[in-house]
Amino acid sequence: VRLVESGGGLVQPGGSLKLSCEASGFAIKEYHMSWYRQTPTSQEREFVAVVTSPGGYTRYADDVTGRFNISRDNLRNTASLQMNNLTAEDTAVYYCRAVTTGRSSNYWGQGTQVTVSS
């Protein structure tokens, strides 16, 4: 069972990045897919966005609403996070998470670094 994030990197303020999360060893159609992030100074990962299954309902943290868009492709077993109008405050390691209702199964990726700097 693996979740592998990709797409991170260095981007200037106001720029965009698209993160991808590829799952293997299980089918994401049974899982809520979400993104979290953690900065070097924080002790916890903070919630960024989730897309549910079933239903495909989405929810976002207040500070990314209107700038980020989460999506999922159950056929390709992937989830994505489109990030627009990035600011320095978005700099963090971004983690993909797959979890079932009730958290009977809960998987995390290894993270991908996003750095927003001029």
DRENPA-3360 file (N, C-alpha, C; in nm, 2 decimals, always signed):
BEGIN
1 = VRLVESGG = +0.09/-0.12/+0.00/+0.00/+0.00/+0.00/+0.09/+0.12/+0.00 ~ +0.07/+0.21/-0.10/+0.15/+0.33/-0.11/+0.07/+0.45/-0.16 ~ +0.11/+0.57/-0.11/+0.06/+0.69/-0.16/+0.19/+0.77/-0.20 ~ +0.20/+0.81/-0.32/+0.32/+0.89/-0.36/+0.28/+1.02/-0.42 ~ +0.32/+1.13/-0.35/+0.30/+1.26/-0.40/+0.40/+1.31/-0.50 ~ +0.37/+1.40/-0.59/+0.46/+1.46/-0.68/+0.41/+1.60/-0.72 ~ +0.49/+1.67/-0.78/+0.45/+1.80/-0.83/+0.49/+1.92/-0.75 ~ +0.56/+1.90/-0.64/+0.61/+2.01/-0.56/+0.73/+2.07/-0.62;
9 = GLVQPGGS = +0.77/+2.19/-0.56/+0.88/+2.26/-0.61/+0.88/+2.40/-0.57 ~ +0.97/+2.48/-0.64/+0.98/+2.62/-0.60/+0.90/+2.70/-0.70 ~ +0.82/+2.80/-0.65/+0.74/+2.88/-0.73/+0.74/+3.02/-0.68 ~ +0.72/+3.12/-0.76/+0.72/+3.26/-0.72/+0.58/+3.29/-0.66 ~ +0.57/+3.39/-0.57/+0.44/+3.43/-0.52/+0.35/+3.47/-0.64 ~ +0.22/+3.43/-0.62/+0.13/+3.45/-0.73/+0.12/+3.34/-0.83 ~ +0.22/+3.24/-0.82/+0.22/+3.13/-0.92/+0.13/+3.02/-0.88 ~ +0.14/+2.91/-0.96/+0.06/+2.80/-0.94/+0.14/+2.67/-0.95;
17 = LKLSCEAS = +0.09/+2.57/-0.88/+0.14/+2.43/-0.88/+0.03/+2.33/-0.88 ~ +0.05/+2.22/-0.93/-0.05/+2.11/-0.92/+0.02/+1.99/-0.86 ~ -0.03/+1.95/-0.75/+0.02/+1.83/-0.68/-0.06/+1.71/-0.72 ~ +0.01/+1.60/-0.73/-0.06/+1.47/-0.76/-0.03/+1.37/-0.65 ~ -0.12/+1.28/-0.63/-0.11/+1.17/-0.54/-0.15/+1.04/-0.60 ~ -0.06/+0.95/-0.62/-0.09/+0.83/-0.69/-0.09/+0.71/-0.58 ~ -0.20/+0.64/-0.58/-0.22/+0.53/-0.49/-0.19/+0.40/-0.56 ~ -0.13/+0.31/-0.48/-0.11/+0.17/-0.53/-0.14/+0.07/-0.41;
25 = GFAIKEYH = -0.18/-0.04/-0.45/-0.21/-0.14/-0.35/-0.35/-0.14/-0.29 ~ -0.43/-0.04/-0.33/-0.56/-0.03/-0.28/-0.64/+0.06/-0.38 ~ -0.77/+0.06/-0.37/-0.85/+0.14/-0.46/-0.91/+0.26/-0.39 ~ -0.87/+0.38/-0.44/-0.91/+0.50/-0.36/-1.06/+0.53/-0.37 ~ -1.13/+0.46/-0.45/-1.28/+0.48/-0.46/-1.35/+0.46/-0.33 ~ -1.29/+0.38/-0.24/-1.35/+0.35/-0.11/-1.30/+0.45/+0.00 ~ -1.22/+0.55/-0.04/-1.15/+0.64/+0.05/-1.19/+0.79/+0.03 ~ -1.19/+0.86/+0.14/-1.19/+1.01/+0.13/-1.04/+1.04/+0.11;
33 = MSWYRQTP = -1.02/+1.13/+0.01/-0.88/+1.17/-0.02/-0.86/+1.32/+0.02 ~ -0.75/+1.34/+0.09/-0.73/+1.47/+0.14/-0.59/+1.51/+0.13 ~ -0.56/+1.64/+0.15/-0.43/+1.70/+0.15/-0.41/+1.77/+0.29 ~ -0.29/+1.75/+0.34/-0.25/+1.82/+0.46/-0.12/+1.89/+0.43 ~ -0.08/+1.98/+0.52/+0.05/+2.04/+0.50/+0.12/+2.07/+0.64 ~ +0.25/+2.07/+0.64/+0.32/+2.10/+0.77/+0.44/+2.19/+0.74 ~ +0.45/+2.29/+0.82/+0.57/+2.38/+0.81/+0.67/+2.34/+0.91 ~ +0.80/+2.39/+0.89/+0.90/+2.35/+0.98/+0.88/+2.39/+1.13;
41 = TSQEREFV = +0.80/+2.50/+1.14/+0.78/+2.55/+1.28/+0.65/+2.49/+1.34 ~ +0.57/+2.42/+1.27/+0.45/+2.36/+1.33/+0.47/+2.22/+1.37 ~ +0.40/+2.18/+1.48/+0.42/+2.04/+1.53/+0.31/+1.95/+1.47 ~ +0.21/+2.00/+1.40/+0.11/+1.92/+1.35/+0.09/+1.95/+1.20 ~ +0.04/+1.85/+1.14/-0.01/+1.87/+1.00/-0.14/+1.94/+1.00 ~ -0.16/+2.04/+0.92/-0.29/+2.11/+0.91/-0.36/+2.07/+0.79 ~ -0.49/+2.06/+0.81/-0.58/+2.02/+0.70/-0.58/+2.13/+0.59 ~ -0.58/+2.08/+0.47/-0.59/+2.17/+0.35/-0.72/+2.15/+0.28;
49 = AVVTSPGG = -0.75/+2.03/+0.24/-0.87/+2.00/+0.15/-0.90/+1.86/+0.16 ~ -1.03/+1.82/+0.13/-1.07/+1.68/+0.12/-1.18/+1.67/+0.01 ~ -1.17/+1.56/-0.06/-1.28/+1.52/-0.15/-1.33/+1.38/-0.11 ~ -1.46/+1.37/-0.08/-1.51/+1.25/-0.02/-1.55/+1.14/-0.12 ~ -1.57/+1.02/-0.07/-1.62/+0.91/-0.15/-1.71/+0.83/-0.06 ~ -1.83/+0.81/-0.11/-1.89/+0.85/-0.24/-1.93/+1.00/-0.24 ~ -1.97/+1.05/-0.34/-2.02/+1.18/-0.35/-1.93/+1.29/-0.41 ~ -1.80/+1.28/-0.39/-1.71/+1.38/-0.44/-1.73/+1.51/-0.38;
57 = YTRYADDV = -1.78/+1.52/-0.26/-1.80/+1.65/-0.20/-1.66/+1.70/-0.15 ~ -1.65/+1.84/-0.16/-1.52/+1.90/-0.13/-1.53/+1.99/-0.01 ~ -1.42/+2.01/+0.06/-1.42/+2.10/+0.17/-1.27/+2.15/+0.18 ~ -1.26/+2.28/+0.21/-1.13/+2.34/+0.21/-1.10/+2.42/+0.34 ~ -0.98/+2.43/+0.38/-0.94/+2.52/+0.49/-0.97/+2.66/+0.44 ~ -1.00/+2.75/+0.54/-1.04/+2.88/+0.51/-0.94/+2.96/+0.43 ~ -0.81/+2.94/+0.46/-0.71/+3.02/+0.40/-0.67/+2.97/+0.26 ~ -0.73/+2.86/+0.21/-0.70/+2.82/+0.07/-0.83/+2.82/-0.01;
65 = TGRFNISR = -0.94/+2.85/+0.05/-1.07/+2.85/-0.02/-1.06/+2.96/-0.13 ~ -1.10/+2.92/-0.25/-1.10/+3.01/-0.37/-0.97/+3.01/-0.44 ~ -0.86/+2.95/-0.38/-0.73/+2.94/-0.45/-0.69/+2.80/-0.49 ~ -0.73/+2.70/-0.40/-0.70/+2.56/-0.43/-0.82/+2.48/-0.47 ~ -0.79/+2.38/-0.55/-0.90/+2.29/-0.60/-0.85/+2.15/-0.59 ~ -0.93/+2.07/-0.52/-0.90/+1.93/-0.50/-0.98/+1.84/-0.59 ~ -0.93/+1.74/-0.65/-1.00/+1.65/-0.74/-0.95/+1.51/-0.72 ~ -1.03/+1.42/-0.78/-0.99/+1.28/-0.77/-1.03/+1.21/-0.90;
73 = DNLRNTAS = -0.95/+1.10/-0.94/-0.98/+1.02/-1.05/-0.98/+0.88/-1.01 ~ -1.09/+0.82/-0.98/-1.09/+0.69/-0.93/-1.04/+0.58/-1.03 ~ -1.06/+0.61/-1.15/-1.01/+0.51/-1.26/-0.86/+0.51/-1.26 ~ -0.80/+0.63/-1.25/-0.65/+0.63/-1.25/-0.59/+0.62/-1.11 ~ -0.68/+0.61/-1.01/-0.64/+0.59/-0.87/-0.55/+0.70/-0.82 ~ -0.59/+0.82/-0.86/-0.51/+0.94/-0.82/-0.60/+1.05/-0.76 ~ -0.53/+1.14/-0.69/-0.60/+1.26/-0.64/-0.50/+1.38/-0.67 ~ -0.56/+1.49/-0.68/-0.48/+1.61/-0.72/-0.51/+1.73/-0.64;
81 = LQMNNLTA = -0.42/+1.83/-0.63/-0.45/+1.95/-0.57/-0.39/+2.06/-0.66 ~ -0.48/+2.14/-0.72/-0.44/+2.25/-0.80/-0.43/+2.37/-0.71 ~ -0.31/+2.44/-0.70/-0.29/+2.55/-0.61/-0.26/+2.67/-0.69 ~ -0.34/+2.77/-0.68/-0.32/+2.90/-0.75/-0.30/+3.02/-0.66 ~ -0.24/+3.12/-0.71/-0.22/+3.24/-0.64/-0.15/+3.21/-0.51 ~ -0.04/+3.14/-0.52/+0.04/+3.10/-0.40/+0.11/+3.21/-0.33 ~ +0.12/+3.20/-0.20/+0.19/+3.30/-0.12/+0.29/+3.23/-0.04 ~ +0.38/+3.31/+0.03/+0.48/+3.25/+0.11/+0.43/+3.17/+0.22;
89 = EDTAVYYC = +0.31/+3.20/+0.27/+0.24/+3.13/+0.38/+0.20/+2.99/+0.33 ~ +0.20/+2.96/+0.20/+0.17/+2.83/+0.16/+0.29/+2.73/+0.15 ~ +0.41/+2.79/+0.19/+0.53/+2.71/+0.19/+0.52/+2.60/+0.30 ~ +0.53/+2.47/+0.26/+0.52/+2.36/+0.35/+0.55/+2.23/+0.28 ~ +0.55/+2.13/+0.36/+0.55/+1.99/+0.30/+0.40/+1.95/+0.29 ~ +0.36/+1.91/+0.17/+0.22/+1.87/+0.15/+0.21/+1.72/+0.15 ~ +0.12/+1.67/+0.22/+0.09/+1.52/+0.23/-0.04/+1.49/+0.18 ~ -0.05/+1.37/+0.12/-0.17/+1.31/+0.07/-0.22/+1.21/+0.17;
97 = RAVTTGRS = -0.35/+1.21/+0.20/-0.40/+1.11/+0.29/-0.52/+1.04/+0.23 ~ -0.53/+0.91/+0.26/-0.65/+0.83/+0.22/-0.70/+0.77/+0.34 ~ -0.83/+0.79/+0.37/-0.89/+0.74/+0.49/-1.04/+0.70/+0.46 ~ -1.07/+0.59/+0.53/-1.21/+0.55/+0.52/-1.30/+0.61/+0.63 ~ -1.43/+0.62/+0.61/-1.52/+0.66/+0.71/-1.50/+0.58/+0.84 ~ -1.48/+0.64/+0.95/-1.45/+0.56/+1.07/-1.30/+0.54/+1.09 ~ -1.22/+0.57/+0.99/-1.08/+0.56/+1.00/-1.03/+0.42/+1.02 ~ -1.10/+0.32/+0.97/-1.05/+0.19/+0.98/-0.93/+0.16/+0.90;
105 = SNYWGQGT = -0.92/+0.24/+0.79/-0.79/+0.24/+0.71/-0.75/+0.38/+0.69 ~ -0.62/+0.41/+0.71/-0.57/+0.54/+0.71/-0.43/+0.54/+0.65 ~ -0.41/+0.60/+0.54/-0.27/+0.59/+0.47/-0.23/+0.74/+0.44 ~ -0.10/+0.75/+0.46/-0.03/+0.88/+0.43/+0.08/+0.86/+0.33 ~ +0.10/+0.96/+0.25/+0.22/+0.97/+0.16/+0.34/+1.02/+0.23 ~ +0.45/+1.03/+0.16/+0.58/+1.07/+0.22/+0.59/+1.22/+0.22 ~ +0.51/+1.29/+0.14/+0.51/+1.43/+0.14/+0.59/+1.49/+0.02 ~ +0.56/+1.61/-0.02/+0.63/+1.68/-0.13/+0.64/+1.82/-0.09;
113 = QVTVSS = +0.76/+1.88/-0.11/+0.79/+2.01/-0.06/+0.74/+2.12/-0.16 ~ +0.67/+2.22/-0.11/+0.63/+2.33/-0.19/+0.69/+2.46/-0.12 ~ +0.77/+2.53/-0.20/+0.83/+2.65/-0.16/+0.79/+2.77/-0.24 ~ +0.73/+2.87/-0.18/+0.69/+2.99/-0.25/+0.78/+3.10/-0.21 ~ +0.86/+3.15/-0.31/+0.96/+3.25/-0.28/+1.00/+3.32/-0.41 ~ +1.03/+3.45/-0.39/+1.08/+3.52/-0.51/+1.23/+3.52/-0.51;
% end
